[in-house]
């Protein structure tokens, strides 16, 4: 009986010491002030079967976070709720399925071919439409594993500041209305 009490005491002390582990803030990102123009932006078509669910602008979350070993992300939404994501969810060496951050940006109205003559080169400086087109050079199409997208779910999940895991079978890990991302190291 004495040995059982000693083992239980050691287990409790060990558990207590791990629960008091301190974490160091490595980086805090406020999405309201994030400059998306400097990131590799993509225009993504999300499809369920052959049906288009949404067309969105997105950034690979690893372009923003740059997660380190023994780090995790704390994500705060506009209501102050906190969500946690491990480095296994975001580390491309472990999980090569991209997590995407959707954001608001203008879509290009140009077609798939842009022809510029020498006389037009002087008109390109500061051309907003050309900057939009060049900012969406990477186009991709993802087949969603989740099915039955109602209009309500489309509006809920395919909006700016949503973290999307397109290859998941459901939207359990998807986080909407993100305002801040904090990276902590153990």
N, CA, C and O of each residue as an XYZ file, in Angstrom:
744
protein
N       0.813     -1.185      0.000
C       0.000      0.000      0.000
C       0.865      1.260      0.000
O       0.553      2.249     -0.663
N       1.957      1.198      0.760
C       2.872      2.328      0.848
C       3.477      2.636     -0.525
O       3.621      3.800     -0.899
N       3.832      1.581     -1.273
C       4.431      1.753     -2.599
C       3.437      2.389     -3.579
O       3.825      3.203     -4.416
N       2.168      2.019     -3.474
C       1.157      2.590     -4.357
C       1.002      4.084     -4.078
O       0.877      4.872     -5.016
N       1.009      4.479     -2.829
C       0.892      5.894     -2.459
C       2.100      6.668     -2.966
O       1.948      7.787     -3.456
N       3.281      6.103     -2.862
C       4.501      6.769     -3.337
C       4.447      6.942     -4.855
O       4.778      8.012     -5.367
N       4.032      5.898     -5.580
C       3.938      5.974     -7.044
C       2.908      7.029     -7.450
O       3.156      7.819     -8.360
N       1.753      7.043     -6.778
C       0.730      8.044     -7.068
C       1.234      9.456     -6.788
O       0.952     10.375     -7.557
N       1.968      9.637     -5.710
C       2.517     10.956     -5.374
C       3.506     11.417     -6.445
O       3.498     12.584     -6.838
N       4.349     10.512     -6.913
C       5.316     10.853     -7.968
C       4.580     11.227     -9.250
O       4.948     12.194     -9.917
N       3.538     10.464     -9.601
C       2.752     10.765    -10.799
C       2.084     12.133    -10.693
O       2.080     12.896    -11.660
N       1.525     12.447     -9.540
C       0.873     13.736     -9.345
C       1.860     14.891     -9.423
O       1.566     15.918    -10.035
N       3.013     14.733     -8.815
C       4.037     15.783     -8.849
C       4.541     15.989    -10.274
O       4.727     17.128    -10.704
N       4.763     14.907    -11.008
C       5.216     15.004    -12.399
C       4.162     15.688    -13.255
O       4.479     16.575    -14.047
N       2.925     15.282    -13.100
C       1.830     15.878    -13.865
C       1.697     17.361    -13.553
O       1.489     18.162    -14.464
N       1.812     17.740    -12.298
C       1.710     19.139    -11.896
C       2.845     19.964    -12.503
O       2.616     21.079    -12.973
N       4.065     19.427    -12.498
C       5.197     20.182    -13.044
C       5.053     20.389    -14.552
O       5.429     21.446    -15.060
N       4.517     19.405    -15.278
C       4.296     19.580    -16.721
C       3.159     20.555    -17.005
O       3.190     21.263    -18.012
N       2.164     20.601    -16.139
C       1.048     21.516    -16.364
C       1.462     22.964    -16.127
O       0.794     23.873    -16.621
N       2.521     23.202    -15.401
C       3.007     24.554    -15.131
C       4.083     24.996    -16.121
O       4.759     26.001    -15.896
N       4.246     24.250    -17.218
C       5.262     24.563    -18.212
C       4.997     25.944    -18.815
O       3.861     26.260    -19.169
N       6.026     26.749    -18.930
C       5.903     28.085    -19.488
C       6.157     28.057    -20.982
O       6.975     27.281    -21.476
N       5.440     28.921    -21.696
C       5.603     29.046    -23.130
C       6.066     30.458    -23.442
O       5.663     31.418    -22.786
N       6.916     30.572    -24.448
C       7.452     31.861    -24.844
C       6.795     32.311    -26.140
O       6.740     31.552    -27.107
N       6.297     33.542    -26.164
C       5.706     34.101    -27.369
C       6.820     34.382    -28.367
O       7.740     35.150    -28.087
N       6.728     33.752    -29.538
C       7.734     33.937    -30.579
C       7.321     35.045    -31.539
O       8.137     35.879    -31.931
N       6.034     35.042    -31.917
C       5.574     35.981    -32.925
C       4.072     36.184    -32.768
O       3.341     35.247    -32.449
N       3.618     37.417    -32.994
C       2.184     37.701    -33.011
C       1.861     38.385    -34.332
O       2.533     39.337    -34.730
N       0.831     37.895    -35.006
C       0.447     38.420    -36.303
C      -0.990     38.928    -36.203
O      -1.909     38.174    -35.884
N      -1.163     40.207    -36.479
C      -2.502     40.799    -36.520
C      -2.924     40.806    -37.983
O      -2.320     41.492    -38.807
N      -3.963     40.039    -38.299
C      -4.369     39.912    -39.699
C      -4.968     41.189    -40.260
O      -5.012     41.367    -41.477
N      -5.432     42.083    -39.392
C      -5.970     43.358    -39.877
C      -4.879     44.241    -40.474
O      -5.161     45.084    -41.325
N      -3.637     44.053    -40.033
C      -2.537     44.879    -40.529
C      -1.569     44.096    -41.413
O      -0.538     44.632    -41.819
N      -1.885     42.839    -41.716
C      -1.006     42.010    -42.541
C      -0.985     42.522    -43.974
O      -2.035     42.759    -44.570
N       0.197     42.690    -44.518
C       0.360     43.125    -45.905
C       0.348     41.888    -46.809
O       1.362     41.204    -46.946
N      -0.792     41.610    -47.416
C      -0.915     40.428    -48.272
C      -0.230     40.619    -49.619
O       0.026     39.641    -50.322
N       0.068     41.848    -49.985
C       0.704     42.105    -51.290
C       2.107     41.515    -51.350
O       2.596     41.194    -52.433
N       2.762     41.367    -50.192
C       4.132     40.844    -50.171
C       4.167     39.314    -50.070
O       5.246     38.720    -50.052
N       2.998     38.679    -50.005
C       2.921     37.218    -49.875
C       2.559     36.594    -51.221
O       2.010     37.251    -52.105
N       2.878     35.324    -51.349
C       2.514     34.585    -52.562
C       1.021     34.274    -52.484
O       0.591     33.407    -51.723
N       0.253     34.990    -53.275
C      -1.196     34.850    -53.239
C      -1.657     33.896    -54.327
O      -1.018     33.757    -55.370
N      -2.776     33.244    -54.064
C      -3.316     32.289    -55.017
C      -4.802     32.559    -55.213
O      -5.489     33.019    -54.301
N      -5.272     32.275    -56.383
C      -6.704     32.242    -56.630
C      -7.074     30.773    -56.686
O      -6.546     30.022    -57.505
N      -7.989     30.362    -55.806
C      -8.292     28.943    -55.676
C      -9.760     28.697    -55.962
O     -10.637     29.405    -55.466
N     -10.007     27.690    -56.762
C     -11.365     27.207    -56.959
C     -11.532     25.975    -56.091
O     -10.798     24.997    -56.235
N     -12.500     26.029    -55.192
C     -12.818     24.881    -54.351
C     -14.006     24.170    -54.977
O     -15.052     24.773    -55.215
N     -13.832     22.879    -55.240
C     -14.886     22.111    -55.899
C     -15.272     20.906    -55.057
O     -14.439     20.317    -54.369
N     -16.535     20.554    -55.124
C     -17.036     19.334    -54.511
C     -17.578     18.495    -55.664
O     -18.604     18.819    -56.262
N     -16.874     17.424    -55.956
C     -17.171     16.693    -57.185
C     -16.750     17.579    -58.343
O     -15.605     18.028    -58.391
N     -17.652     17.837    -59.275
C     -17.352     18.749    -60.388
C     -17.998     20.108    -60.184
O     -17.858     20.996    -61.025
N     -18.712     20.277    -59.059
C     -19.444     21.502    -58.804
C     -18.571     22.518    -58.070
O     -17.938     22.190    -57.066
N     -18.540     23.752    -58.575
C     -17.783     24.831    -57.939
C     -18.476     25.242    -56.649
O     -19.658     25.583    -56.655
N     -17.739     25.208    -55.543
C     -18.271     25.624    -54.244
C     -17.928     27.090    -53.992
O     -18.777     27.865    -53.552
N     -16.675     27.468    -54.274
C     -16.244     28.842    -54.026
C     -14.983     29.142    -54.837
O     -14.205     28.245    -55.163
N     -14.805     30.401    -55.148
C     -13.561     30.882    -55.747
C     -13.046     31.954    -54.801
O     -13.712     32.963    -54.569
N     -11.855     31.729    -54.256
C     -11.347     32.601    -53.200
C      -9.884     32.939    -53.422
O      -9.151     32.220    -54.101
N      -9.482     34.055    -52.829
C      -8.063     34.400    -52.743
C      -7.532     33.756    -51.477
O      -8.210     33.747    -50.449
N      -6.329     33.219    -51.545
C      -5.775     32.517    -50.391
C      -4.262     32.681    -50.343
O      -3.608     32.996    -51.337
N      -3.738     32.456    -49.147
C      -2.298     32.415    -48.906
C      -2.034     31.127    -48.147
O      -2.774     30.782    -47.226
N      -0.979     30.414    -48.531
C      -0.559     29.248    -47.757
C      -0.185     29.763    -46.369
O       0.619     30.688    -46.246
N      -0.755     29.177    -45.338
C      -0.555     29.676    -43.964
C       0.924     29.666    -43.577
O       1.344     30.453    -42.729
N       1.715     28.786    -44.188
C       3.146     28.740    -43.890
C       3.883     29.982    -44.402
O       4.998     30.253    -43.956
N       3.290     30.737    -45.324
C       3.876     31.997    -45.788
C       3.830     33.051    -44.678
O       4.629     33.987    -44.663
N       2.890     32.885    -43.759
C       2.684     33.873    -42.702
C       3.329     33.433    -41.396
O       3.971     34.231    -40.713
N       3.157     32.174    -41.055
C       3.513     31.706    -39.715
C       4.977     31.320    -39.556
O       5.607     31.743    -38.586
N       5.536     30.545    -40.454
C       6.901     30.033    -40.314
C       7.075     29.365    -38.951
O       7.864     29.819    -38.123
N       6.350     28.312    -38.736
C       6.329     27.631    -37.439
C       7.659     26.916    -37.185
O       8.275     26.390    -38.111
N       8.088     26.903    -35.937
C       9.369     26.306    -35.560
C       9.147     24.986    -34.827
O       8.014     24.631    -34.503
N      10.238     24.261    -34.567
C      10.141     23.028    -33.785
C       9.661     23.361    -32.377
O      10.004     24.407    -31.825
N       8.875     22.476    -31.809
C       8.317     22.646    -30.468
C       7.492     23.925    -30.333
O       7.424     24.519    -29.256
N       6.869     24.341    -31.431
C       6.002     25.510    -31.416
C       4.566     25.085    -31.695
O       4.304     24.010    -32.233
N       3.666     25.945    -31.320
C       2.264     25.753    -31.676
C       1.652     27.124    -31.919
O       2.191     28.142    -31.483
N       0.531     27.142    -32.615
C      -0.141     28.397    -32.939
C      -1.399     28.544    -32.098
O      -2.191     27.612    -31.958
N      -1.561     29.731    -31.546
C      -2.794     30.102    -30.862
C      -3.516     31.080    -31.780
O      -2.960     32.114    -32.152
N      -4.732     30.761    -32.137
C      -5.491     31.587    -33.074
C      -6.674     32.191    -32.334
O      -7.441     31.492    -31.672
N      -6.802     33.504    -32.462
C      -7.898     34.218    -31.800
C      -8.862     34.729    -32.861
O      -8.446     35.353    -33.837
N     -10.159     34.462    -32.669
C     -11.142     34.973    -33.610
C     -11.683     36.314    -33.128
O     -11.277     36.807    -32.076
N     -12.588     36.900    -33.888
C     -13.082     38.246    -33.563
C     -13.879     38.285    -32.263
O     -14.064     39.357    -31.687
N     -14.356     37.127    -31.792
C     -15.103     37.064    -30.531
C     -14.209     36.741    -29.336
O     -14.702     36.582    -28.219
N     -12.901     36.643    -29.562
C     -11.964     36.370    -28.480
C     -11.785     34.893    -28.165
O     -11.053     34.554    -27.235
N     -12.431     34.007    -28.910
C     -12.245     32.570    -28.690
C     -10.857     32.173    -29.183
O     -10.354     32.704    -30.173
N     -10.256     31.235    -28.473
C      -8.910     30.781    -28.816
C      -8.956     29.359    -29.355
O      -9.692     28.512    -28.848
N      -8.163     29.111    -30.386
C      -8.010     27.794    -30.988
C      -6.516     27.502    -31.043
O      -5.701     28.420    -31.147
N      -6.160     26.225    -30.973
C      -4.750     25.854    -30.962
C      -4.467     24.864    -32.076
O      -5.233     23.933    -32.326
N      -3.345     25.094    -32.736
C      -2.920     24.215    -33.829
C      -1.484     23.809    -33.560
O      -0.635     24.653    -33.271
N      -1.214     22.520    -33.655
C       0.138     22.031    -33.402
C       1.030     22.258    -34.614
O       0.557     22.536    -35.716
N       2.325     22.133    -34.382
C       3.239     22.268    -35.516
C       3.075     21.102    -36.486
O       3.448     21.227    -37.652
N       2.534     19.981    -36.042
C       2.287     18.849    -36.948
C       1.228     19.191    -37.979
O       1.274     18.686    -39.101
N       0.273     20.040    -37.621
C      -0.763     20.456    -38.561
C      -0.225     21.389    -39.633
O      -0.755     21.435    -40.743
N       0.820     22.127    -39.310
C       1.313     23.156    -40.216
C       2.676     22.868    -40.831
O       3.028     23.477    -41.841
N       3.445     21.968    -40.259
C       4.784     21.666    -40.733
C       4.707     20.865    -42.027
O       4.192     19.747    -42.035
N       5.218     21.432    -43.125
C       5.128     20.763    -44.436
C       5.958     19.484    -44.514
O       5.689     18.631    -45.359
N       6.960     19.336    -43.650
C       7.743     18.103    -43.666
C       6.947     16.949    -43.062
O       7.209     15.786    -43.369
N       5.984     17.262    -42.212
C       5.150     16.242    -41.581
C       3.835     16.088    -42.338
O       3.386     14.972    -42.600
N       3.225     17.213    -42.685
C       1.911     17.219    -43.317
C       1.986     18.099    -44.559
O       1.981     19.325    -44.449
N       2.054     17.489    -45.735
C       2.227     18.278    -46.952
C       0.914     18.825    -47.503
O       0.908     19.477    -48.547
N      -0.195     18.569    -46.816
C      -1.472     19.128    -47.246
C      -1.591     20.545    -46.714
O      -1.592     20.775    -45.505
N      -1.690     21.485    -47.633
C      -1.662     22.893    -47.257
C      -2.876     23.308    -46.454
O      -4.002     22.891    -46.726
N      -2.620     24.136    -45.461
C      -3.690     24.879    -44.793
C      -3.668     26.260    -45.436
O      -2.604     26.860    -45.590
N      -4.830     26.760    -45.807
C      -4.918     28.018    -46.539
C      -5.665     29.061    -45.723
O      -6.658     28.756    -45.062
N      -5.179     30.289    -45.778
C      -5.853     31.406    -45.147
C      -6.541     32.198    -46.255
O      -5.883     32.726    -47.151
N      -7.862     32.275    -46.188
C      -8.626     33.039    -47.168
C      -8.605     34.506    -46.765
O      -8.582     34.825    -45.576
N      -8.614     35.404    -47.757
C      -8.613     36.822    -47.463
C      -9.344     37.572    -48.560
O      -9.639     37.019    -49.619
N      -9.627     38.818    -48.297
C     -10.299     39.681    -49.269
C      -9.259     40.310    -50.176
O      -8.238     40.807    -49.701
N      -9.502     40.293    -51.431
C      -8.664     41.005    -52.375
C      -9.457     41.125    -53.659
O     -10.456     40.430    -53.848
N      -9.022     41.985    -54.522
C      -9.738     42.159    -55.774
C      -9.376     41.031    -56.727
O      -8.238     40.565    -56.765
N     -10.369     40.605    -57.495
C     -10.120     39.627    -58.536
C      -9.846     40.351    -59.838
O     -10.393     41.422    -60.102
N      -9.016     39.769    -60.619
C      -8.696     40.336    -61.908
C      -9.855     40.137    -62.868
O     -10.536     39.112    -62.834
N     -10.072     41.116    -63.715
C     -11.085     40.960    -64.755
C     -10.427     40.722    -66.111
O     -11.102     40.666    -67.139
N      -9.116     40.585    -66.101
C      -8.415     40.301    -67.348
C      -8.610     38.843    -67.723
O      -8.883     38.004    -66.864
N      -8.474     38.551    -68.974
C      -8.605     37.175    -69.439
C      -7.355     36.381    -69.128
O      -6.540     36.795    -68.303
N      -7.199     35.247    -69.782
C      -6.044     34.403    -69.520
C      -4.816     34.811    -70.323
O      -3.743     34.240    -70.128
N      -4.947     35.785    -71.222
C      -3.818     36.253    -72.017
C      -3.736     37.768    -71.918
O      -4.741     38.465    -72.055
N      -2.544     38.265    -71.680
C      -2.321     39.700    -71.585
C      -1.248     40.060    -72.602
O      -0.120     39.574    -72.518
N      -1.599     40.913    -73.566
C      -0.661     41.314    -74.614
C      -0.313     42.783    -74.383
O      -1.190     43.640    -74.275
N       0.986     43.047    -74.310
C       1.457     44.403    -74.072
C       2.457     44.763    -75.164
O       3.445     44.059    -75.375
N       2.193     45.839    -75.838
C       3.115     46.328    -76.860
C       4.084     47.319    -76.259
O       3.916     47.750    -75.118
N       5.116     47.687    -77.036
C       6.126     48.620    -76.521
C       5.523     49.974    -76.179
O       5.953     50.615    -75.221
N       4.540     50.414    -76.943
C       3.916     51.711    -76.678
C       3.140     51.698    -75.361
O       2.948     52.744    -74.740
N       2.699     50.522    -74.939
C       1.890     50.413    -73.720
C       2.730     50.304    -72.449
O       2.189     50.404    -71.348
N       4.041     50.102    -72.580
C       4.874     49.892    -71.397
C       4.867     51.092    -70.462
O       4.909     50.921    -69.244
N       4.813     52.305    -71.007
C       4.820     53.493    -70.159
C       3.518     53.606    -69.361
O       3.493     54.270    -68.325
N       2.447     52.975    -69.822
C       1.156     53.033    -69.127
C       1.077     52.035    -67.976
O       0.132     52.079    -67.188
N       2.061     51.132    -67.867
C       1.985     50.077    -66.861
C       2.346     50.533    -65.459
O       1.909     49.925    -64.481
N       3.130     51.585    -65.345
C       3.566     52.020    -64.028
C       2.361     52.444    -63.185
O       1.592     53.323    -63.576
N       2.215     51.818    -62.049
C       1.099     52.134    -61.160
C      -0.246     51.613    -61.644
O      -1.284     52.025    -61.127
N      -0.250     50.725    -62.615
C      -1.511     50.194    -63.136
C      -2.098     49.203    -62.137
O      -1.551     48.122    -61.922
N      -3.207     49.585    -61.536
C      -3.835     48.783    -60.493
C      -4.298     47.427    -61.023
O      -4.115     46.407    -60.359
N      -4.891     47.413    -62.203
C      -5.400     46.172    -62.761
C      -4.273     45.175    -63.037
O      -4.441     43.973    -62.828
N      -3.136     45.670    -63.501
C      -2.000     44.781    -63.754
C      -1.455     44.226    -62.441
O      -1.092     43.052    -62.370
N      -1.395     45.059    -61.400
C      -0.937     44.569    -60.098
C      -1.852     43.481    -59.566
O      -1.381     42.509    -58.975
N      -3.144     43.631    -59.768
C      -4.089     42.597    -59.336
C      -3.839     41.317    -60.112
O      -3.838     40.227    -59.539
N      -3.628     41.445    -61.408
C      -3.400     40.264    -62.239
C      -2.108     39.556    -61.844
O      -2.086     38.331    -61.731
N      -1.041     40.304    -61.636
C       0.228     39.693    -61.272
C       0.178     39.102    -59.871
O       0.896     38.146    -59.577
N      -0.657     39.656    -59.010
C      -0.800     39.138    -57.659
C      -1.572     37.845    -57.578
O      -1.586     37.195    -56.533
N      -2.210     37.463    -58.657
C      -2.980     36.216    -58.639
C      -2.466     35.276    -59.730
O      -3.246     34.592    -60.393
N      -1.168     35.255    -59.901
C      -0.590     34.424    -60.954
C      -0.744     32.935    -60.664
O      -0.889     32.135    -61.588
N      -0.713     32.565    -59.403
C      -0.864     31.161    -59.062
C      -2.342     30.846    -58.947
O      -3.029     31.381    -58.077
N      -2.821     30.004    -59.795
C      -4.211     29.585    -59.753
C      -4.236     28.090    -59.509
O      -3.430     27.346    -60.069
N      -5.160     27.653    -58.675
C      -5.237     26.232    -58.348
C      -6.691     25.840    -58.173
O      -7.572     26.679    -57.980
N      -6.907     24.560    -58.246
C      -8.240     24.013    -58.018
C      -8.094     22.870    -57.025
O      -7.286     21.962    -57.221
N      -8.882     22.923    -55.959
C      -8.850     21.879    -54.942
C     -10.187     21.158    -54.923
O     -11.246     21.785    -54.883
N     -10.126     19.852    -54.953
C     -11.320     19.040    -54.768
C     -11.513     18.811    -53.282
O     -10.688     18.162    -52.638
N     -12.597     19.338    -52.735
C     -12.875     19.194    -51.307
C     -13.340     17.775    -51.015
O     -14.136     17.208    -51.764
N     -12.845     17.210    -49.931
C     -13.300     15.885    -49.514
C     -14.658     15.956    -48.827
O     -15.399     14.973    -48.810
N     -14.990     17.119    -48.258
C     -16.291     17.271    -47.612
C     -17.351     17.487    -48.694
O     -17.076     18.076    -49.740
N     -18.544     17.008    -48.430
C     -19.625     17.024    -49.428
C     -20.796     17.869    -48.932
O     -20.779     18.404    -47.824
N     -21.808     17.971    -49.784
C     -23.088     18.627    -49.460
C     -22.912     20.047    -48.949
O     -23.245     20.337    -47.800
N     -22.399     20.923    -49.777
C     -22.180     22.311    -49.395
C     -23.448     23.116    -49.603
O     -23.801     23.437    -50.738
N     -24.135     23.445    -48.525
C     -25.319     24.297    -48.594
C     -24.866     25.749    -48.737
O     -23.711     26.076    -48.463
N     -25.776     26.612    -49.166
C     -25.441     28.036    -49.283
C     -25.049     28.622    -47.933
O     -24.185     29.496    -47.860
N     -25.676     28.148    -46.872
C     -25.352     28.620    -45.521
C     -23.917     28.267    -45.143
O     -23.194     29.108    -44.609
N     -23.498     27.032    -45.415
C     -22.123     26.619    -45.113
C     -21.114     27.329    -46.006
O     -20.011     27.640    -45.556
N     -21.465     27.590    -47.248
C     -20.567     28.336    -48.133
C     -20.309     29.724    -47.566
O     -19.166     30.179    -47.525
N     -21.375     30.400    -47.125
C     -21.234     31.750    -46.557
C     -20.464     31.720    -45.239
O     -19.716     32.648    -44.932
N     -20.647     30.653    -44.462
C     -19.990     30.549    -43.165
C     -18.483     30.334    -43.301
O     -17.702     30.936    -42.564
N     -18.071     29.478    -44.240
C     -16.670     29.082    -44.300
C     -15.844     29.765    -45.386
O     -14.639     29.935    -45.202
N     -16.426     30.156    -46.485
C     -15.634     30.750    -47.564
C     -15.753     32.263    -47.521
O     -16.383     32.893    -48.371
N     -15.121     32.821    -46.493
C     -15.091     34.263    -46.310
C     -13.693     34.639    -45.828
O     -12.923     33.772    -45.413
N     -13.365     35.924    -45.881
C     -12.024     36.359    -45.473
C     -11.695     35.964    -44.046
O     -12.575     35.855    -43.192
N     -10.412     35.753    -43.807
C      -9.854     35.411    -42.501
C     -10.369     34.069    -41.982
O     -10.652     33.912    -40.794
N     -10.482     33.126    -42.882
C     -10.838     31.757    -42.522
C      -9.654     30.860    -42.826
O      -9.061     30.946    -43.901
N      -9.308     29.996    -41.876
C      -8.261     29.005    -42.077
C      -8.936     27.730    -42.558
O      -9.776     27.157    -41.865
N      -8.555     27.291    -43.761
C      -9.203     26.169    -44.436
C      -8.212     25.017    -44.564
O      -7.063     25.207    -44.964
N      -8.672     23.836    -44.220
C      -7.914     22.609    -44.464
C      -8.673     21.856    -45.562
O      -9.514     21.012    -45.252
N      -8.394     22.145    -46.833
C      -9.246     21.651    -47.923
C      -9.297     20.134    -48.067
O     -10.237     19.614    -48.669
N      -8.330     19.419    -47.539
C      -8.301     17.974    -47.742
C      -8.957     17.203    -46.595
O      -9.021     15.974    -46.631
N      -9.445     17.921    -45.578
C     -10.149     17.256    -44.476
C     -11.504     16.748    -44.955
O     -12.082     17.294    -45.894
N     -12.000     15.714    -44.313
C     -13.303     15.156    -44.671
C     -14.466     15.986    -44.138
O     -15.606     15.802    -44.565
N     -14.185     16.904    -43.205
C     -15.224     17.796    -42.685
C     -14.566     19.110    -42.286
O     -13.361     19.289    -42.466
N     -15.346     20.011    -41.755
C     -14.850     21.355    -41.433
C     -14.517     21.530    -39.948
O     -14.505     22.654    -39.448
N     -14.252     20.448    -39.253
C     -13.990     20.502    -37.813
C     -12.811     21.425    -37.478
O     -12.889     22.189    -36.516
N     -11.729     21.369    -38.250
C     -10.541     22.185    -37.948
C     -10.600     23.572    -38.579
O      -9.752     24.409    -38.269
N     -11.548     23.842    -39.433
C     -11.635     25.133    -40.098
C     -11.980     26.213    -39.067
O     -12.863     26.019    -38.231
N     -11.284     27.341    -39.132
C     -11.487     28.426    -38.171
C     -11.865     29.681    -38.950
O     -11.166     30.073    -39.885
N     -12.974     30.309    -38.560
C     -13.455     31.508    -39.257
C     -13.195     32.756    -38.422
O     -12.952     32.681    -37.218
N     -13.252     33.891    -39.085
C     -13.143     35.212    -38.442
C     -11.883     35.376    -37.608
O     -11.937     35.908    -36.499
N     -10.755     34.926    -38.127
C      -9.478     35.020    -37.411
C      -9.012     36.478    -37.373
O      -9.078     37.189    -38.376
N      -8.550     36.903    -36.222
C      -8.008     38.256    -36.078
C      -6.522     38.245    -35.745
O      -5.767     39.065    -36.266
N      -6.093     37.323    -34.882
C      -4.680     37.289    -34.486
C      -4.189     35.844    -34.454
O      -4.932     34.913    -34.145
N      -2.914     35.699    -34.784
C      -2.236     34.405    -34.681
C      -0.993     34.640    -33.840
O      -0.193     35.530    -34.128
N      -0.839     33.833    -32.800
C       0.340     33.917    -31.949
C       1.076     32.578    -32.025
O       0.462     31.512    -31.988
N       2.385     32.657    -32.130
C       3.215     31.456    -32.158
C       3.955     31.381    -30.819
O       4.628     32.327    -30.410
N       3.815     30.246    -30.155
C       4.482     30.014    -28.866
C       5.469     28.860    -28.999
O       5.249     27.910    -29.751
N       6.553     28.967    -28.256
C       7.562     27.909    -28.198
C       7.576     27.335    -26.785
O       7.472     28.059    -25.795
N       7.709     26.009    -26.723
C       7.767     25.348    -25.411
C       9.112     25.580    -24.753
O       9.348     25.101    -23.644
